[in-house]
Structures are given as structure tokens and as C-alpha cells.
């Protein structure tokens, strides 16, 4: 995608600083700012990241859109239209990612940054259909529009993401491969992302729901002014369901009332 820009913290630099031993200062005798030249210190190094914008988002879409528009039934003065779509979209990050655990080692920031070939990705899918009845009564300047909307299903799933880094950098920006034995190293094992059990990758389906919408339009002054009132979701079918993670989800739909006024100049 030419427009797939995102913030990316993919570059790290090192900063060498003086870690002063504040325990050597006698706070009881302190009457002014300490002379740093008399305070012992050790040189230490820390890693800092900086963010920049990169074209690293990937979106892959596939699907079908359909529409059937019938001729108006003169006896009923009604036109029936059926349309809908099925779409499946995959969202991924096309570039490897850095990740630094938010743990402290001996009171200091974690000294390594992992480099991961896999990044978070997820799938979204849905199928919907709309059925519209458009009834016109020119004698009274009235238009009745009734629409039934079905969301047959919507589904989502997180894509697999390897929790192990392929390599990592230390405080000197040296690159090291992450080997199998590193998994048993208490410090290096912190870079293995947790919470990646199989339940995370289950396909979760939201079952069918249906709404009914009504709209009445009245034309005035030789069709120069149109006034309409509408009620969206005047009735619905949205049953509760059990998610792929074992949770009971109760859905609630509230009707929405409104009015429109349009003019022709």
C-alpha cells in the first residue's frame, strides 16, 4: 500500500553516561550542591529508541459485492432492491519489529532488544445483505422506505506470531542470534513473548443479527421541499451467543429516531 504508513520504533542508539554513586555523599553534612568531581562514578551504557514513520502496513482484501434491482411493481407501487457483500481482510505489518521487555535487571532497564521476523496480524470477515422496499404514492406525495438488514456473520482471528526473536542487540549495538539454549537463560528468556497460547488464535464468530428500518418522506410545494421522519432499528433480532473463548455475549440494540429536511433551489 502506498498509504500504509505507521509509527515504527525500529532504530536504537546507545548513550554512555556517568552513573554517580550517591551513597558516597554524606547527606547529614550536605549544605550545598555536591561537587561532582569528588563523587565517584562508573561509566554505563543504555539503549534508547527513536520513532519514525515508515510504510510498513499491509492490507489484503478479497470479496464480492452484489446488487439486484427489480422493476417497480405497479400494482403495489413498490420497487424491491437486494444488495450486500462478503469481505475478508487481512491486516499485517510488512516489516520486522523490535521489542524490549519492560522488566528491570538489578534495578536498571533491560539490556537487550529482541528482533522479531513475525509481527502482529489479524483477519476480519463479514457477510451482510440488505432488502429494501421503496413504495411511492405520487397522489399524496409520499414515499415509504422499509429496509431489512442482515449481518449473517462476522468473524475475526489473530494470526500466528512467533514469540521467539530471531536475534537481539546488546547495549553496544552488537547483534547476536537467539539460539535454542537461550530459552533457558533467565535473562535472555525475557524476550520470549508470553500469552501466545492456542486460544489467542481461535476464529471467533459473531452469529446472525437483523434490523428493520422505516422511513417516510413527504414532498411539498411541487417537490421543492422534502420532509422525512425515520426510525432505524425499530425492531431487531440480536440473540446472545457464546464466543470462541467461552464467554457469553449479550447484545443490545437501541432504536434511533430522526428527521430530515431537504430543499431544491
Secondary structure, DSSP 8 states (H G I E B T S, - for coil): -TT-EEEEEEEEEEEEEEEE-GGGS-GGG--S---GGGS-EEEEEEEEEEEEEEE-EEEEEEEEEEEEE---BTTTTEEEEEEEEEEEEEEEE-S-EEE----EETTEE-S-EEEES---EEEEEEEEEEEEEEEEEGGGTEEEEEEEEEEEEEEEEE-----S-SEEE-TT--EEE--GGGGG-TTGGGGS-----GGGG--EEE--EEEEEEEEEEEETTTTEEEEEEEEEEEEE---EE-TTS-EE------EEEEEEEE--
